[in-house]
């Protein structure tokens, strides 16, 4: 029988986290049983009085290891910060908003060190196994977030997304992951990777739960998602780069999803996107994210570079090789291209592409640094487009045959179109999985 009270659901979540046969030890780096039980009891008392605080009241939530919690160091998946960082003075902005909304924060979740890869491996605290196949990575950098949501350790997991770190693990683990328009959700109190690209977003099993968390974190009033008919909506298939070198499972899932949209009456078009080539030309100078990561991580690199995950360290070093002049050029060109992309997407309701070009690789194969680099590039390729062009996007899980690995479909909209995108995503998920 499914537990109904928040306290009962919390106890079940805590049992799953503590299960020695499960992934709890590698997924949840800090667990808050006492605080969570108190919050759950308070939520149940409000429910009994008929006075809930809102849509997240009594929802069990995990937060990524890079969000400040007052009184404890913020590790960001790094042993250096675990050992050297001063305790946070206050909760991160989104943590404050979650608590005020009645969310029951049960744990801090594992992540790629400094949030700087899409694979989700962590040599310091372990790599949590993918809920669909424990021999495979969960995707990152919000690796523990996806596993905590997939394994029932929480209702909603909060991660960050600088180049795909919410959407990639959602796609590889068969979940929903939402990257909002960057400016909507405050990043104060979140360990920075890129001041230009960092976004905060949720991972959950449903679009509705992602929408609830997003509204609370954005400081907006939550309104239940209204149904929206797919018939007549314009779905643009992004041609070129996003469809290049898809593995067979991803390609088959994507073709099937597009066919379903077409049968549902959506106006499916194939869209040439030369702006992607312009983006590649800008990033050829080294990339904005790596440049800003170098600035953010200069201190740990100076003091203890040898203690940083080698796969992360090499990416930081590349960012440090970018000149100030090239960085300024990249920022200037990006501003121009953002305006051009906004105009390009105006006729479309959503742009569509596979979330990742491959399914989850095995933990064993990415132990090789060269294989790691290739697989990391493959999972980040499509999602990073959205951060570069300052858009909002959501990854939806596509139906899979028994035993098949998860595939994600990414729906993309213009900056500020978050609410409409969530409505379309809810309808699309009902089509695919209803």
KAZICOR-V510976 format. One record per residue. N is the residue number from 1. RES is the residue in three letters. PHI is phi in whole degrees, -180 to 180 (999 if undefined). OMEGA is omega in whole degrees, -180 to 180 (NA if undefined). NEAR is the number of other ideal C-beta (glycine too) atoms within 12 Angstrom. Layout:
BEGIN
n: (N;N)
res: (RES;RES)
phi: (PHI;PHI)
omega: (OMEGA;OMEGA)
near: (NEAR;NEAR)
END
This chain:
BEGIN
n: (1;2;3;4;5;6;7;8;9;10;11;12;13;14;15;16;17;18;19;20;21;22;23;24;25;26;27;28;29;30;31;32;33;34;35;36;37;38;39;40;41;42;43;44;45;46;47;48;49;50;51;52;53;54;55;56;57;58;59;60;61;62;63;64;65;66;67;68;69;70;71;72;73;74;75;76;77;78;79;80;81;82;83;84;85;86;87;88;89;90;91;92;93;94;95;96;97;98;99;100;101;102;103;104;105;106;107;108;109;110;111;112;113;114;115;116;117;118;119;120;121;122;123;124;125;126;127;128;129;130;131;132;133;134;135;136;137;138;139;140;141;142;143;144;145;146;147;148;149;150;151;152;153;154;155;156;157;158;159;160;161;162;163;164;165;166;167;168;169;170;171;172;173;174;175;176;177;178;179;180;181;182;183;184;185;186;187;188;189;190;191;192;193;194;195;196;197;198;199;200;201;202;203;204;205;206;207;208;209;210;211;212;213;214;215;216;217;218;219;220;221;222;223;224;225;226;227;228;229;230;231;232;233;234;235;236;237;238;239;240;241;242;243;244;245;246;247;248;249;250;251;252;253;254;255;256;257;258;259;260;261;262;263;264;265;266;267;268;269;270;271;272;273;274;275;276;277;278;279;280;281;282;283;284;285;286;287;288;289;290;291;292;293;294;295;296;297;298;299;300;301;302;303;304;305;306;307;308;309;310;311;312;313;314;315;316;317;318;319;320;321;322;323;324;325;326;327;328;329;330;331;332;333;334;335;336;337;338;339;340;341;342;343;344;345;346;347;348;349;350;351;352;353;354;355;356;357;358;359;360;361;362;363;364;365;366;367;368;369;370;371;372;373;374;375;376;377;378;379;380;381;382;383;384;385;386;387;388;389;390;391;392;393;394;395;396;397;398;399;400;401;402;403;404;405;406;407;408;409;410;411;412;413;414;415;416;417;418;419;420;421;422;423;424;425;426;427;428;429;430;431;432;433;434)
res: (UNK;UNK;UNK;UNK;UNK;UNK;UNK;UNK;UNK;UNK;UNK;UNK;UNK;UNK;UNK;UNK;UNK;UNK;UNK;UNK;UNK;UNK;UNK;UNK;UNK;UNK;UNK;UNK;UNK;UNK;UNK;UNK;UNK;UNK;UNK;UNK;UNK;UNK;UNK;UNK;UNK;UNK;UNK;UNK;UNK;UNK;UNK;UNK;UNK;UNK;UNK;UNK;UNK;UNK;UNK;UNK;UNK;UNK;UNK;UNK;UNK;UNK;UNK;UNK;UNK;UNK;UNK;UNK;UNK;UNK;UNK;UNK;UNK;UNK;UNK;UNK;UNK;UNK;UNK;UNK;UNK;UNK;UNK;UNK;UNK;UNK;UNK;UNK;UNK;UNK;UNK;UNK;UNK;UNK;UNK;UNK;UNK;UNK;UNK;UNK;UNK;UNK;UNK;UNK;UNK;UNK;UNK;UNK;UNK;UNK;UNK;UNK;UNK;UNK;UNK;UNK;UNK;UNK;UNK;UNK;UNK;UNK;UNK;UNK;UNK;UNK;UNK;UNK;UNK;UNK;UNK;UNK;UNK;UNK;UNK;UNK;UNK;UNK;UNK;UNK;UNK;UNK;UNK;UNK;UNK;UNK;UNK;UNK;UNK;UNK;UNK;UNK;UNK;UNK;UNK;UNK;UNK;UNK;UNK;UNK;UNK;UNK;UNK;UNK;UNK;UNK;UNK;UNK;UNK;UNK;UNK;UNK;UNK;UNK;UNK;UNK;UNK;UNK;UNK;UNK;UNK;UNK;UNK;UNK;UNK;UNK;UNK;UNK;UNK;UNK;UNK;UNK;UNK;UNK;UNK;UNK;UNK;UNK;UNK;UNK;UNK;UNK;UNK;UNK;UNK;UNK;UNK;UNK;UNK;UNK;UNK;UNK;UNK;UNK;UNK;UNK;UNK;UNK;UNK;UNK;UNK;UNK;UNK;UNK;UNK;UNK;UNK;UNK;UNK;UNK;UNK;UNK;UNK;UNK;UNK;UNK;UNK;UNK;UNK;UNK;UNK;UNK;UNK;UNK;UNK;UNK;UNK;UNK;UNK;UNK;UNK;UNK;UNK;UNK;UNK;UNK;UNK;UNK;UNK;UNK;UNK;UNK;UNK;UNK;UNK;UNK;UNK;UNK;UNK;UNK;UNK;UNK;UNK;UNK;UNK;UNK;UNK;UNK;UNK;UNK;UNK;UNK;UNK;UNK;UNK;UNK;UNK;UNK;UNK;UNK;UNK;UNK;UNK;UNK;UNK;UNK;UNK;UNK;UNK;UNK;UNK;UNK;UNK;UNK;UNK;UNK;UNK;UNK;UNK;UNK;UNK;UNK;UNK;UNK;UNK;UNK;UNK;UNK;UNK;UNK;UNK;UNK;UNK;UNK;UNK;UNK;UNK;UNK;UNK;UNK;UNK;UNK;UNK;UNK;UNK;UNK;UNK;UNK;UNK;UNK;UNK;UNK;UNK;UNK;UNK;UNK;UNK;UNK;UNK;UNK;UNK;UNK;UNK;UNK;UNK;UNK;UNK;UNK;UNK;UNK;UNK;UNK;UNK;UNK;UNK;UNK;UNK;UNK;UNK;UNK;UNK;UNK;UNK;UNK;UNK;UNK;UNK;UNK;UNK;UNK;UNK;UNK;UNK;UNK;UNK;UNK;UNK;UNK;UNK;UNK;UNK;UNK;UNK;UNK;UNK;UNK;UNK;UNK;UNK;UNK;UNK;UNK;UNK;UNK;UNK;UNK;UNK;UNK;UNK;UNK;UNK;UNK;UNK;UNK;UNK;UNK;UNK;UNK;UNK;UNK;UNK;UNK;UNK;UNK;UNK;UNK;UNK;UNK;UNK;UNK;UNK;UNK;UNK;UNK)
phi: (999;-72;-68;-105;-72;-61;-62;-65;-67;-64;-61;-65;-62;-64;-64;-66;-63;-84;-61;-65;-89;-101;-102;-57;-66;-87;-95;-110;-81;-136;-116;-117;-64;-66;-65;-67;-65;-64;-66;-66;-64;-65;-66;-65;-65;-66;-63;-65;-85;71;-131;-66;-80;152;-69;-97;-62;85;-81;-90;-130;-111;-126;-63;-66;-97;-90;-65;-125;-53;93;-136;-68;-98;-77;52;71;-116;-69;-60;-70;-59;-91;-113;-72;-72;-60;-66;-80;-145;-66;-59;-56;-71;-65;-60;-68;-64;-62;-64;-88;90;-65;-101;-84;-99;-165;-100;-107;-61;-163;-59;-55;59;66;-113;-173;-99;-84;98;-79;-142;-76;-87;-116;93;-108;-67;-75;-59;-58;-87;-165;-66;-84;-113;-71;-87;88;-149;-85;-84;-66;-65;-59;-66;-67;-64;-74;-69;-95;74;-82;-161;-88;-140;-115;-104;-127;-127;-142;-104;-144;136;-71;-96;-73;-64;-63;-61;-65;-73;-108;76;-125;-97;-135;-118;-106;-78;-57;-54;-77;-75;-116;-67;-104;-59;84;-105;-57;-82;-111;-137;-63;-86;-111;-58;-135;-116;-150;-99;-125;-158;-88;-134;-65;-60;-67;-63;-65;-64;-65;-62;-61;-63;-67;-83;73;-109;-72;-81;-121;-50;-65;-81;-59;-134;-74;-75;-59;92;-72;-96;-109;-96;-81;-74;-83;86;-48;-66;-106;-78;52;-76;-73;-61;-66;-65;-60;-66;-64;-67;-60;-64;-65;-62;-64;-64;-61;-63;-65;-79;96;-68;-88;-92;-128;-105;-113;-70;-131;-61;-62;-64;-65;-63;-62;-61;-65;-65;-69;-62;-81;129;90;-69;-57;-60;-61;-73;-64;-59;-64;-71;-111;-61;-66;-63;-66;-70;-86;-144;-58;-66;-93;-94;-45;-56;-69;-84;-59;-65;-73;-64;-61;-63;-64;-71;-84;-79;-78;-62;-65;-66;-61;-62;-63;-63;-64;-65;-66;-60;-58;-65;-71;-60;-63;-66;-68;-59;-68;-64;-87;-53;-75;-104;-76;-146;-98;-129;-159;-62;-66;-126;-87;-136;-82;-61;-74;-79;-62;-66;-69;-81;-68;-82;-62;-70;-66;-55;-61;-68;-70;-63;-62;-68;-77;-86;-55;-78;-67;-67;-58;-67;-66;-60;-90;58;-108;-113;-157;-138;-104;-112;-77;-94;-57;-131;-65;-55;88;-78;-79;-65;-131;-109;-108;-104;-106;-128;-138;-65;-56;93;-95;-57;-62;-66;-61;-64;-65;-66;-62;-62;-67;-67;-67;-63;-64;-75;-121;-72)
omega: (-178;179;-176;-177;177;-178;179;180;177;-179;177;178;179;177;179;179;-176;-177;-177;179;-178;-176;-174;-177;179;-176;-174;-175;173;179;-176;-175;-177;-179;-179;179;178;179;179;179;178;178;178;178;177;179;-180;178;-177;-176;179;-178;-178;-171;180;-177;-180;175;-179;-169;168;179;-179;-173;179;177;178;166;-174;174;180;178;177;-171;-173;177;-174;176;178;-178;177;-176;-169;-172;175;178;178;-180;-177;174;172;-177;-178;177;176;-179;178;180;-179;180;178;177;180;-177;-172;-175;167;-171;-179;-175;168;180;-180;179;-169;164;-179;-176;179;178;176;-177;-177;-173;179;179;180;-179;178;-179;-179;-180;-172;178;-175;179;177;-170;-178;12;-178;-173;-180;177;-178;-179;179;178;-178;-177;177;175;179;172;-176;177;-180;179;173;-174;179;176;-179;-169;168;-173;-179;179;175;-179;-176;-179;177;-177;175;177;-174;172;-177;167;-165;-172;-172;-174;-177;179;179;-179;172;-179;-172;168;178;-178;-179;-168;-176;174;179;-178;-177;170;-180;179;-178;174;-178;179;175;-179;178;-179;-179;-179;-180;-177;178;-179;-179;174;179;174;180;-178;178;178;177;-177;178;-179;179;176;-179;178;-179;177;-179;-179;176;-173;-175;-179;-178;173;174;174;-170;-178;179;-179;-179;179;-179;179;180;-179;179;179;177;178;180;180;180;177;176;177;-177;179;178;-169;171;-175;178;177;176;177;177;177;180;179;177;-177;178;177;176;176;180;-179;178;179;-179;175;177;-180;-177;-171;-177;-177;178;177;-180;-173;-170;-178;-178;-179;178;175;-177;179;176;-177;-178;178;176;-179;177;179;-179;179;-180;-179;177;179;179;177;179;178;-179;180;180;180;179;179;178;-177;176;179;-180;179;178;178;-179;-176;-177;-179;-174;170;177;168;-173;173;171;179;176;-179;-180;171;-176;174;179;177;-178;-175;-179;172;174;-173;179;177;177;-177;-179;-179;179;178;-178;-178;-178;-169;-176;-175;-177;176;-174;179;-180;-176;174;-179;170;-175;178;175;179;177;178;178;-180;175;-179;179;-180;180;-176;175;179;173;-178;173;-170;178;-180;177;179;-179;-174;-175;179;177;179;178;179;-180;179;179;-180;179;176;178;-176;-168;-175;NA)
near: (5;8;18;13;22;36;28;22;30;41;23;26;41;32;22;32;38;21;19;11;12;25;35;33;26;36;50;43;41;31;31;33;23;14;27;37;26;20;33;37;23;26;36;27;21;23;22;16;12;8;15;22;27;26;29;40;32;36;43;46;50;55;53;59;48;48;50;33;34;19;15;26;26;38;37;47;48;42;27;30;35;26;15;18;23;13;17;26;16;18;29;36;25;44;38;25;34;45;34;20;35;31;45;43;48;47;42;46;55;52;60;56;44;49;57;52;50;53;52;58;48;42;28;28;32;26;43;48;35;40;39;31;24;24;19;35;50;58;59;62;55;62;56;57;57;59;54;52;50;44;38;32;44;50;40;51;59;57;61;54;54;50;45;52;56;57;57;60;63;58;54;54;52;42;51;49;59;54;53;47;35;32;19;29;39;25;34;23;30;41;42;32;45;41;22;30;43;42;49;49;52;55;57;45;29;31;43;32;36;48;39;39;48;47;33;39;44;34;21;23;14;28;16;18;30;15;18;26;18;33;20;16;31;26;40;31;33;41;20;23;26;37;26;22;19;25;24;16;28;38;24;22;36;34;23;24;39;31;19;29;36;22;15;25;17;31;22;29;23;21;28;18;33;18;32;32;17;26;35;23;19;33;36;15;27;28;38;40;46;38;38;33;44;35;23;32;37;19;19;33;28;15;17;20;22;13;22;34;40;24;37;44;30;24;43;39;23;22;34;26;18;30;15;16;13;22;31;17;22;35;28;17;26;32;20;20;31;32;20;22;33;26;15;25;35;17;17;33;33;42;43;48;46;47;55;51;40;41;37;49;38;26;30;17;22;37;20;19;22;15;22;34;24;22;38;41;31;35;47;43;37;44;49;44;40;50;44;41;41;34;42;44;54;53;54;49;41;42;22;27;13;7;9;22;35;42;41;51;48;50;53;49;39;30;27;19;29;37;31;26;43;46;30;43;49;34;36;39;40;22;34;32;24;16)
END
